[in-house]
C-alpha cells in the first residue's frame, strides 16, 4: 500500500509541475514520396528497376523571450527504407534587430550561402561501384564539426539587399585516428539581392577553409575552397548557375584527398498554376590520390536531368523525371554511366 501511495504522490507531483510549465511553440511538416525508377546502365553496369518509398517528418520548435529574442531549433525523422533521425540541427537565437547566432551543429557559412540553382525533380539517378570522386555539390569544400557557431547579419547589412554570415567550428579534442576528420574550420558567405527591370537577381557565394586531422600521413591540402552563383527570376522563369572549387577528402575506405571543381546550371518554368518544367546540368571534375600524393588524372561526372511536376491537389504532386550520366574514373569509363527514368507522386503537409 505504501508503494502505491508513493507512486500516486509522484504522479500528482509530476502532473502539477507539468501544468505550470509553458510549452514552446511547435510546428510540423512532412512528406511522403513513392515512385518507381527504371535505371539503364551503360556497358559496364547492370540495369536496375526499383521502388522508392521515402518519408520525412519535421518538427520545428521556437519561443520568443520578453526582450524579443527568438530561440528555435528543429529535428527531422527520415525513413528511406531504414528509420533514421537527422539530429544535425543547431540551436538558433534570432535577436530583435534581425541578427542571429546558431550554436552547435551550425555548419559552415560558405555552405549557407551556396546558390540555389534550379534542379530537376524526381528520385532518379545512376548508381555504380566505381571509386571516382568528382564533386557534385557547390559547397563540397565547406567543412565543419559539431562544436561550432555561425553568426548571421540582419537583412540590408551595410547596403540594401546584402546579408552575410561567418562561422567557426572545432572538434572535441579527441585523439587523432587513422581515419581523417575535420579538426577545425571557418567560413564566410554573403548573399546580395537586387532588381534589374522585371528580373530579381540573387548573387551569392562563400569561402571556407579547415584543418584535417589524422594519425597517419597528412593531406597535401586541407578541406577548403569557394563557391559562387547567381539566380535570376523573371515572372514564371527561374534561371541559375553556380561554380565551386576547392579541396576535400574521403575517409570511408582509405584516406583520399581530392582537388575538384563543379559547375551547375538549371532552369525552371511554371507553365501554369499546376505544371512546372525543369532542366538542369552538372559537370564535376576531381583529381584524387592517397594522402600526401596529389592525384594527376581526372575523375569526372557530367549529368543532365529534366522533369515535369504536376499539382494534382493541394499538397499532392505527380512527377516524371529523367537523368543521363556520363562518368569516368581516372579517365576511364565506369559503372556510374547510364540513364534513369522516374515516375511517382508526393504528398506533403
C-alpha positions in Angstrom: 0.0 0.0 0.0 2.8 2.3 0.8 4.3 1.8 -2.7 1.0 2.6 -4.3 0.7 5.9 -2.3 4.3 6.9 -3.2 3.6 6.2 -6.9 0.3 8.2 -6.7 2.1 11.1 -5.0 4.9 11.2 -7.6 2.3 11.1 -10.4 0.3 14.0 -8.9 3.5 16.0 -8.3 4.7 15.4 -11.9 1.3 16.4 -13.3 1.3 19.5 -11.1 4.7 20.6 -12.4 3.7 19.9 -16.0 0.6 22.0 -15.6 2.7 25.0 -14.6 5.4 24.7 -17.3 4.9 26.6 -20.5 5.4 24.6 -23.7 7.3 26.1 -26.7 5.5 26.7 -30.0 5.8 23.6 -32.2 5.0 23.4 -35.9 5.1 20.2 -38.0 5.8 19.5 -41.7 6.5 16.4 -43.7 6.1 14.5 -46.9 5.6 11.1 -48.4 7.2 10.2 -51.7 6.6 6.9 -53.6 7.5 6.1 -57.1 9.3 3.7 -59.5 12.7 4.1 -61.0 13.9 2.4 -64.2 17.7 2.6 -64.4 19.6 1.6 -67.6 23.3 1.3 -67.1 25.9 1.5 -69.9 28.0 -1.5 -71.0 29.9 -1.7 -67.7 26.9 -1.7 -65.4 23.6 -3.6 -64.8 20.0 -2.5 -65.4 18.0 -1.9 -62.3 14.3 -1.3 -61.5 13.3 -0.3 -58.0 10.6 1.4 -55.9 11.5 4.4 -53.9 9.4 4.8 -50.7 10.6 7.8 -48.8 9.0 9.8 -45.9 10.1 12.5 -43.6 8.6 14.3 -40.6 10.0 17.6 -39.3 9.2 19.4 -36.1 10.3 23.0 -35.5 10.4 24.4 -32.0 10.5 28.1 -31.2 9.7 30.6 -28.5 10.3 34.4 -28.0 11.6 35.9 -24.8 10.3 39.1 -23.3 13.2 41.1 -24.8 12.3 39.9 -28.3 14.9 37.1 -28.8 13.5 34.1 -30.6 15.0 30.7 -29.5 14.5 28.0 -32.1 15.6 24.5 -33.2 14.2 21.6 -35.2 14.6 17.9 -35.7 13.7 15.5 -38.5 12.8 11.8 -38.8 13.6 10.4 -42.2 12.5 6.9 -43.5 14.2 5.7 -46.7 13.8 2.0 -46.0 15.5 2.4 -42.6 14.3 4.7 -39.9 16.8 7.4 -39.1 16.8 10.7 -37.3 18.6 13.8 -38.6 20.0 15.4 -35.4 22.4 17.9 -37.1 20.3 20.9 -36.0 21.6 24.0 -34.4 20.2 26.0 -31.5 19.4 29.3 -33.1 19.0 32.7 -31.4 17.4 35.4 -33.5 17.6 38.9 -32.0 15.1 41.7 -32.3 17.4 43.6 -34.7 17.4 40.7 -37.1 20.9 39.3 -36.4 21.1 35.7 -35.4 23.5 33.2 -33.8 23.5 29.4 -34.3 25.2 27.3 -31.7 26.3 23.6 -32.1 25.9 21.8 -35.5 25.9 25.3 -37.1 27.5 24.2 -40.3 29.7 26.4 -42.5 28.8 29.9 -43.7 30.1 29.2 -47.1 27.6 26.4 -47.5 24.8 28.6 -46.1 25.2 31.0 -49.0 25.7 28.4 -51.8 23.4 29.4 -54.8 20.1 27.6 -55.0 20.4 26.6 -58.7 17.2 25.1 -60.0 17.2 21.3 -60.3 15.0 18.7 -61.9 12.6 16.8 -59.7 12.3 13.1 -59.2 14.3 10.4 -57.4 16.2 9.0 -60.4 19.9 8.5 -60.6 22.6 6.2 -61.8 24.3 4.1 -59.1 27.7 2.5 -59.7 30.5 0.9 -57.8 33.5 2.9 -59.1 35.8 4.9 -56.9 35.5 8.1 -58.9 35.5 11.2 -56.6 34.3 14.1 -58.8 32.3 16.5 -56.7 28.6 17.2 -57.3 27.6 19.9 -54.8 28.7 23.6 -54.9 29.6 23.6 -51.2 31.7 20.3 -51.3 34.7 22.2 -49.8 32.8 23.7 -46.9 33.6 21.5 -43.9 32.6 21.8 -40.2 32.3 19.9 -37.0 29.5 19.8 -34.4 31.2 22.1 -31.9 30.8 25.4 -33.6 28.8 28.5 -34.2 27.6 30.7 -37.1 26.7 34.4 -36.9 24.2 35.9 -39.4 23.8 39.6 -40.1 20.4 41.3 -40.3 19.0 42.0 -43.8 20.3 45.0 -45.6 23.7 44.8 -43.9 25.9 47.8 -45.0 23.9 48.1 -48.2 20.3 47.3 -49.2 19.8 43.7 -50.2 23.0 42.3 -48.6 23.2 39.6 -45.9 26.3 38.0 -44.5 27.4 35.1 -42.3 30.5 33.9 -40.6 31.2 30.5 -38.9 33.8 28.7 -36.9 34.0 25.1 -35.6 36.4 22.9 -33.7 36.4 19.3 -32.6 36.0 17.7 -29.2 39.8 17.3 -28.6 39.8 13.5 -29.0 42.9 11.8 -30.1 43.7 11.6 -33.8 42.5 8.5 -35.5 43.6 6.7 -38.7 40.6 8.0 -40.5 40.8 11.6 -41.3 38.4 14.2 -39.8 37.9 17.9 -39.8 39.7 19.4 -36.8 38.6 23.0 -37.1 37.1 25.1 -39.8 36.0 28.6 -40.7 33.8 30.1 -43.4 32.3 33.4 -44.6 29.4 33.9 -47.0 27.2 36.6 -48.4 24.0 36.9 -50.5 23.0 40.0 -52.3 19.5 40.5 -53.8 18.8 43.3 -56.3 16.5 44.0 -59.2 17.1 44.7 -62.9 13.9 45.7 -64.5 11.4 42.9 -64.1 14.2 40.5 -63.0 15.2 39.7 -59.4 18.9 38.8 -59.1 20.3 36.8 -56.2 24.1 36.8 -56.2 25.7 34.6 -53.5 28.9 32.8 -52.6 31.3 31.9 -49.8 34.9 31.0 -48.9 35.8 28.2 -46.5 38.9 26.5 -45.0 39.8 23.9 -42.4 42.4 21.7 -40.9 42.4 18.0 -41.4 43.5 15.7 -38.5 44.7 12.1 -38.9 47.2 9.9 -37.1 48.8 9.0 -40.5 50.1 10.9 -43.5 48.6 14.4 -43.8 46.8 15.6 -46.9 48.6 17.8 -49.3 45.8 20.4 -48.9 43.2 20.7 -46.2 39.5 20.8 -46.9 38.6 24.3 -48.2 37.7 26.4 -51.3 35.0 28.7 -52.6 31.6 28.8 -54.3 29.8 31.5 -56.3 26.5 31.6 -58.1 23.7 33.8 -59.4 19.9 33.1 -59.7 17.6 35.2 -61.8 13.8 35.2 -61.5 11.6 36.8 -64.2 7.9 36.1 -64.0 7.5 32.3 -64.1 11.0 31.6 -65.2 14.0 30.9 -62.8 17.5 30.5 -64.2 20.6 29.8 -62.1 24.3 29.0 -62.5 26.9 28.2 -59.9 30.5 27.1 -59.6 32.5 25.6 -56.8 36.2 24.9 -56.5 38.5 23.5 -53.8 39.9 20.6 -51.9 38.2 17.9 -49.8 38.8 14.3 -48.6 37.2 10.9 -48.3 37.9 8.5 -45.5 35.3 5.8 -46.0 37.7 3.0 -47.1 41.0 4.9 -47.1 42.2 8.5 -46.7 41.8 10.0 -50.2 42.4 13.7 -50.9 40.5 15.3 -53.8 41.2 18.5 -55.7 38.0 19.3 -57.6 35.5 21.7 -59.1 31.9 21.6 -60.2 29.6 23.7 -62.4 25.9 23.6 -62.1 23.1 25.3 -64.2 19.4 25.0 -64.3 16.1 26.5 -65.4 12.6 26.0 -64.2 9.4 27.3 -65.8 5.9 27.5 -64.2 4.0 26.6 -67.4 0.7 27.0 -65.5 -0.6 27.2 -61.9 -0.3 23.4 -61.8 2.6 22.4 -64.1 6.3 23.1 -63.5 9.0 22.1 -66.0 12.7 21.9 -65.1 16.0 21.2 -66.7 19.4 21.1 -65.0 23.0 20.1 -65.9 26.0 19.4 -63.7 29.7 18.9 -64.6 32.2 17.9 -61.9 35.9 17.0 -62.1 38.3 15.9 -59.5 41.9 14.5 -59.1 42.1 12.0 -56.2 45.1 10.4 -54.5 46.2 8.9 -51.2 47.0 11.5 -48.5 50.4 13.1 -49.3 50.1 12.2 -53.0 48.0 14.6 -55.1 46.2 13.0 -58.0 47.1 13.6 -61.6 44.3 12.1 -63.7 40.7 13.4 -63.8 37.6 11.7 -62.4 34.5 13.3 -63.9 30.7 13.2 -63.8 28.5 15.0 -66.3 24.8 14.8 -65.9 21.6 16.2 -67.5 18.2 16.0 -65.8 14.7 17.0 -66.8 11.4 16.8 -65.0 7.7 17.7 -65.2 5.8 18.2 -61.9 2.0 18.5 -61.9 0.0 19.6 -58.9 -2.9 17.1 -58.6 -4.4 18.7 -55.5 -3.3 20.9 -52.6 -0.1 19.2 -51.3 -0.3 16.4 -53.8 2.1 16.3 -56.8 2.9 13.9 -59.6 6.4 13.9 -61.1 8.1 12.3 -64.0 11.9 12.8 -64.3 14.8 11.7 -66.5 18.6 11.8 -65.9 21.5 10.8 -68.0 25.1 10.4 -66.6 28.5 10.2 -68.2 31.2 9.4 -65.7 34.9 8.5 -65.8 37.3 7.2 -63.1 41.0 8.1 -63.8 40.0 8.9 -67.4 38.3 5.5 -68.0 34.5 4.9 -68.3 32.9 3.5 -65.1 29.7 1.7 -64.0 28.3 5.1 -63.0 27.4 5.7 -66.7 23.8 5.4 -67.8 20.3 6.9 -67.6 17.3 6.6 -65.4 13.5 7.4 -65.5 11.4 8.0 -62.5 7.6 8.3 -62.2 6.0 8.9 -58.8 3.9 11.1 -56.5 4.5 13.0 -53.3 2.1 14.2 -50.6 3.2 17.0 -48.2 1.8 18.9 -45.3 
